[in-house]
Amino acid sequence: MIRALIFDFDGLILDTEEPIYRSWQEIYEEHGVELPFERWIEIVGSSTAAFHPQIHLEQRLGRPLPAEVIDRRAARRTELVLAQHVLPGVVSHMESARLLGIKLDSPNGIIAAKSAGLRCVAVPNPITAGLDLSLADLIISSLSEVTLPQLLERLGMA
């Protein structure tokens, strides 16, 4: 019996990763510096331990960014996230999960799910589409592709 469904919210419920990337990319462009995408993907679904965009830009510029630039970037990120619509299929899956009495949560991605012994469905966004998602049990382009019962069947859990 299924006791829980766990949704990793970044890029599944709302596309939050792209607005974060875009807000930094805009700041980099304002300063005439390219934001290296190959470094950016090191922090997708993680922390900024591997690559910190602010520190990287400050090192490239040879000076700290003014607080107003950092504040403006954060406000822009929020603006971009709030402009998002819930992605296709999300509402119906959440309603189906509620009807089944399944609780929803948000852990940190495929590796965490698989490390915990969970089945994992990846729904890549434009930032994660080129990454290795092969550890996922199933990869779909949108939650609107399947109903919850179909998803469970494809995972062998129906």
MIMARMAR-102984 format. One record per residue: x, y, z of N, C-alpha, C, O in turn. Coordinates in pm, whole numbers, padded with zeros to 5 digits, always signed. Atoms other than C-alpha are relative to their C-alpha. Layout:
% residues N
XYZXYZXYZXYZ...
***
This chain:
% residues 158
+00083-00118+00000+00000+00000+00000+00088+00125+00000+00191+00130+00067-00072-00126+00006+00120+00349-00080-00040+00084+00120-00159+00104+00147+00029-00083-00117+00152+00564+00230+00037+00146-00021-00006+00232+00056-00040-00140+00022+00307+00879+00084+00044+00021-00143+00096-00070-00208-00057-00048+00125+00387+01068-00233+00084+00120+00037+00039+00207+00113-00089-00111-00031+00681+01305-00217+00026+00075-00129+00072+00016-00227-00024-00084+00116+00703+01593-00463+00118+00092+00030+00118+00163+00130-00109-00096-00008+01030+01781-00514-00050+00124-00073-00061+00123-00195+00071-00115+00055+00878+02124-00570+00076+00078-00106+00014+00135-00196-00075-00080+00098+01161+02288-00767-00013-00063-00138+00046-00167-00167+00016+00045+00137+01056+02246-01126-00111-00100-00021-00133-00144-00134+00109+00096+00016+00764+02013-01059-00135+00067+00022-00225+00053-00061+00124-00070-00029+00489+02220-00899+00002+00136-00071-00091+00173-00142-00029-00127+00068+00629+02554-01015+00143-00011-00052+00226-00078+00010-00137+00000+00050+00937+02606-01227+00077+00109+00075+00087+00222+00028-00073-00098-00082+01142+02777-00955+00148+00008-00037+00212+00110-00012-00143-00002+00032+01486+02681-01082+00034+00100-00110+00134+00170-00101-00026-00092+00111+01463+02880-01405-00005+00146+00045+00082+00224+00004-00002-00138-00047+01363+03206-01231+00123+00035+00085+00175+00146+00077-00121-00025-00079+01653+03171-00987+00119+00020-00093+00196+00115-00079-00108-00010+00098+01894+03110-01275-00010+00131-00079+00089+00203-00096+00020-00120+00082+01744+03390-01483+00031+00128+00078+00089+00221+00023-00027-00120-00080+01763+03642-01197+00150+00022+00017+00197+00136+00014-00146-00014-00007+02135+03570-01157+00058+00034-00136+00149+00117-00147-00050-00027+00135+02190+03569-01532-00017+00149-00034+00072+00208-00096+00022-00142+00026+02040+03919-01553+00103+00086+00073+00153+00184+00017-00101-00076-00076+02277+04046-01281+00137-00015-00065+00212+00082-00078-00128+00023+00069+02574+03887-01456+00008+00085-00127+00109+00150-00153+00001-00077+00125+02472+04049-01787+00017+00149+00026+00086+00217-00049-00015-00141-00036+02441+04390-01619+00145+00037+00026+00186+00151+00005-00140-00023-00034+02803+04353-01513+00096-00047-00110+00217-00046-00092-00083+00040+00113+02925+04223-01851+00077-00129+00021+00183-00150-00037-00064+00127-00031+03011+03879-01716-00097-00112-00037-00217-00100-00017+00085+00114+00036+02883+03544-01844-00015-00092+00120+00083-00125+00187+00026+00097-00105+02718+03314-01591+00023-00139-00059-00051-00181-00148-00033+00130+00060+02878+02973-01662-00104-00108+00034-00116-00150+00149+00106+00098-00022+02593+02724-01708+00055-00131+00056-00008-00194+00140-00059+00126-00048+02825+02427-01650+00030+00007+00149+00031-00096+00216-00019-00016-00145+02899+02568-01303-00137+00008+00068-00154-00046+00178+00133-00014-00058+02532+02656-01240-00062-00136+00029-00120-00156+00135+00066+00130-00019+02416+02297-01286+00058-00079+00118-00002-00176+00163-00057+00065-00118+02648+02194-01001-00085+00025+00124-00078-00052+00220+00079-00033-00119+02403+02358-00759-00150-00027-00017-00228-00002+00075+00142+00028+00023+02071+02253-00915-00045-00110+00096+00016-00217+00102+00053+00097-00096+01868+02073-00648+00089-00019+00120+00078-00120+00190-00099+00013-00106+02143+02136-00397+00016+00134+00070-00074+00217+00071-00032-00129-00064+02309+02417-00207+00104+00071-00086+00146+00020-00190-00101-00075+00074+02554+02680-00324+00142-00035+00046+00235+00043+00024-00133+00041-00047+02845+02490-00166+00097-00021-00116+00214+00017-00106-00088+00029+00114+02984+02379-00505+00027+00123-00085+00134+00136-00144-00013-00120+00081+02927+02712-00678-00093+00106+00058-00213+00084+00067+00083-00108-00054+02807+03037-00528+00000+00114-00102+00104+00178-00121+00002-00100+00106+02692+03277-00802+00042+00140+00044+00107+00211-00032-00039-00133-00048+02738+03589-00590+00151+00008+00020+00215+00102-00026-00146+00001-00025+03090+03498-00477+00075-00007-00131+00175+00063-00150-00066+00013+00131+03185+03394-00831+00002+00134-00073+00106+00174-00126+00006-00128+00069+03066+03725-00977+00088+00103+00069+00159+00179+00003-00084-00094-00074+03234+03926-00703+00149-00025-00026+00227+00069-00038-00139+00032+00032+03561+03742-00771+00036+00047-00140+00145+00100-00163-00025-00044+00137+03531+03814-01142+00009+00151-00009+00088+00204-00088+00001-00146+00002+03459+04182-01073+00113+00060+00085+00152+00175+00065-00103-00050-00090+03725+04213-00803-00054+00093+00108+00022+00171+00166+00062-00083-00103+03480+04381-00566-00134-00061+00042-00194-00138-00034+00131+00052-00042+03170+04301-00361-00114+00068-00075-00104+00183-00117+00121-00058+00058+02827+04354-00510-00069+00084+00105-00077+00044+00221+00075-00082-00096+02632+04636-00347-00125-00074+00048-00184-00152-00027+00118+00064-00058+02349+04525-00119-00124+00023-00085-00209-00065-00094+00119-00028+00082+02096+04693-00348-00008-00091-00121-00117-00123-00168-00001+00093+00114+02203+04466-00636-00049-00137+00046-00128-00202-00023+00042+00130-00055+02160+04155-00420-00150+00003+00031-00222-00092+00002+00143-00014-00033+01822+04282-00296-00085+00002-00127-00192-00059-00131+00073-00009+00128+01711+04362-00653-00009-00137-00065-00111-00173-00123+00000+00135+00058+01812+04013-00767-00101-00088+00072-00176-00162+00007+00095+00080-00077+01612+03851-00486-00144+00040-00033-00231-00046-00045+00135-00047+00035+01310+04066-00567-00038-00046-00140-00154-00083-00163+00026+00045+00137+01340+03976-00936-00032-00150-00001-00124-00194-00070+00027+00144-00011+01357+03604-00849-00142-00022+00048-00215-00102-00009+00134+00014-00055+01042+03638-00642-00105+00039-00103-00206-00029-00119+00093-00045+00106+00869+03831-00921-00018-00108-00106-00130-00137-00148+00006+00104+00104+00955+03560-01174-00070-00126+00051-00147-00188-00024+00066+00118-00056+00843+03277-00943-00150+00025+00013-00230-00060-00023+00142-00030-00019+00514+03449-00860-00076+00014-00132-00198+00001-00135+00063-00010+00131+00446+03500-01231-00028-00138-00060-00098-00149-00161+00017+00136+00050+00455+03122-01279-00142-00050+00022-00209-00012+00119+00125+00074-00020+00143+02914-01326+00038-00139+00048+00146-00188+00016-00023+00138-00041+00117+02575-01160+00014-00083-00127-00064-00066-00221-00027+00077+00120+00256+02327-01411-00112-00100-00030-00185-00141+00061+00109+00090+00040+00023+02098-01608-00001-00131+00078+00104-00193+00099+00018+00129-00067-00113+01797-01422+00013+00005+00151-00029-00088+00220-00027-00007-00143-00016+01915-01075-00128-00002+00083-00140-00081+00176+00121-00011-00080-00360+02010-00946-00075-00133+00004-00119-00176+00111+00075+00126+00000-00525+01685-01056+00071-00108+00081+00007-00188+00148-00073+00099-00079-00246+01475-00902-00012+00029+00150-00026-00063+00230+00013-00034-00142-00266+01664-00574-00140-00033+00050-00157-00080+00162+00137+00034-00039-00645+01623-00568-00017-00151+00012-00081-00199+00106+00006+00146-00007-00611+01249-00643+00071-00051+00125+00021-00141+00194-00075+00042-00118-00349+01212-00370-00080+00028+00127-00084-00056+00218+00081-00033-00117-00573+01390-00119-00116-00098+00016-00147-00141+00128+00112+00094-00006-00866+01162-00208+00045-00137+00049-00032-00208+00114-00055+00128-00046-00642+00860-00144+00057+00009+00141+00102-00091+00196-00053-00018-00135-00534+01007+00191+00152+00004+00003+00213-00022+00107-00146-00004+00009-00174+01048+00072+00048+00140+00035-00007+00240-00011-00057-00128-00038+00035+01323+00228+00107+00041-00100+00172-00044-00161-00098-00053+00093+00257+01548+00017+00113+00069+00076+00089+00133+00178-00116-00059-00064+00609+01663+00107+00098+00045-00108+00067+00029-00226-00094-00047+00101+00917+01811-00067+00146-00024+00037+00210+00069+00087-00142+00025-00027+01262+01643-00025+00087+00049-00115+00037+00114-00207-00095-00060+00093+01571+01723-00230+00043-00094-00112+00161-00129-00120-00036+00061+00126+01559+01527-00554+00015-00150-00005-00009-00222+00092-00009+00143+00032+01623+01190-00708+00096-00075+00092+00061-00181+00142-00099+00071-00081+01936+01097-00512-00052-00020+00141-00038-00128+00198+00056+00013-00134+01767+01166-00182-00110-00106+00002-00117-00188+00093+00109+00098+00006+01461+00965-00289+00054-00142-00011+00010-00231+00061-00054+00134+00019+01663+00669-00409+00081-00046+00121+00079-00164+00157-00076+00033-00121+01892+00683-00104-00092-00045+00112-00053-00124+00198+00098+00036-00102+01581+00653+00109-00079-00125-00039-00169-00167+00034+00070+00120+00044+01466+00349-00089-00135+00026-00062-00219-00064-00067+00127-00037+00060+01182+00533-00260+00002-00016-00151+00109-00012-00212+00013-00006+00146+01056+00504-00616+00000+00147-00039-00047+00232+00037-00017-00140+00037+01126+00820-00810-00040+00024-00145+00000-00050-00235+00039-00044+00133+00966+00991-01109+00062+00137-00022+00040+00229+00057-00062-00129+00032+01168+01271-01270-00085+00071-00105-00130+00010-00202+00070-00085+00095+00993+01557-01448+00094+00118-00028+00084+00221+00038-00101-00104+00023+01278+01763-01596-00058+00132-00048-00161+00136-00115+00034-00133+00047+01256+02136-01656+00113+00045-00094+00207-00030-00114-00107-00042+00092+01469+02343-01898+00140+00000+00061+00237-00019-00012-00131+00001-00066+01751+02363-01642+00050-00142+00017+00169-00168-00004-00043+00136-00032+01756+01991-01554-00010-00098-00116+00036-00212-00105+00022+00091+00112+01665+01844-01894+00130-00064-00052+00127-00178-00098-00126+00054+00050+02031+01797-01991+00082-00075+00102+00191-00122+00071-00074+00068-00106+02136+01641-01661-00028-00150-00001-00126-00195-00060+00018+00145-00009+02176+01270-01586-00108-00030+00104-00085-00016+00224+00112+00034-00087+01840+01164-01442-00025-00151+00000-00133-00197+00036+00016+00143+00022+01900+00795-01505-00031-00080+00126-00077-00194+00116+00034+00071-00123+01858+00699-01139-00150-00003+00026-00198-00083+00106+00146-00002-00018+01488+00784-01161-00061-00128-00054-00012-00185-00152+00071+00118+00047+01249+00493-01200-00079+00028-00127-00104-00063-00206+00080-00039+00115+01052+00686-01460+00028+00147-00028+00038+00227+00065-00017-00140+00039+01108+01009-01654-00116+00036-00092-00140-00031-00193+00109-00049+00082+00811+01201-01792+00020+00150-00021+00086+00215+00060-00022-00142+00028+00797+01547-01947-00096+00091+00077-00068+00209+00095+00097-00080-00072+00490+01663-01752-00092-00092+00080-00120-00204+00037+00096+00079-00077+00256+01539-01481-00132-00015-00074-00212-00103-00042+00125+00010+00076-00025+01601-01729-00001-00121-00094-00105-00154-00150-00007+00119+00087+00095+01295-01926-00076-00119+00056-00124-00203-00020+00058+00119-00064-00049+01051-01674-00091+00040+00116-00072+00143+00180+00080-00017-00121-00319+01023-01412+00078-00067+00113+00174-00140+00088-00068+00065-00112-00215+00915-01064-00009-00152-00009+00093-00219+00011+00005+00147+00014-00345+00559-01117+00093-00052-00112+00156-00155-00096-00091+00040+00109-00154+00538-01450+00145+00008+00045+00225-00080+00014-00136-00016-00050+00161+00667-01281+00036-00115+00094+00145-00173+00083-00025+00110-00092+00133+00408-01005+00014-00133-00074+00096-00217-00037-00009+00121+00081+00076+00136-01264+00135-00009-00071+00198-00115-00075-00129-00002+00070+00385+00242-01462+00116-00026+00095+00222-00075+00054-00102+00027-00101+00583+00220-01139-00014-00139+00062+00064-00178+00149+00024+00133-00054+00443-00127-01069-00055+00003+00141-00030-00088+00220+00052-00015-00135+00261-00005-00761-00152+00000+00004-00211+00028+00109+00148-00006+00004-00103-00029-00872-00061-00122+00064-00183-00133+00070
***
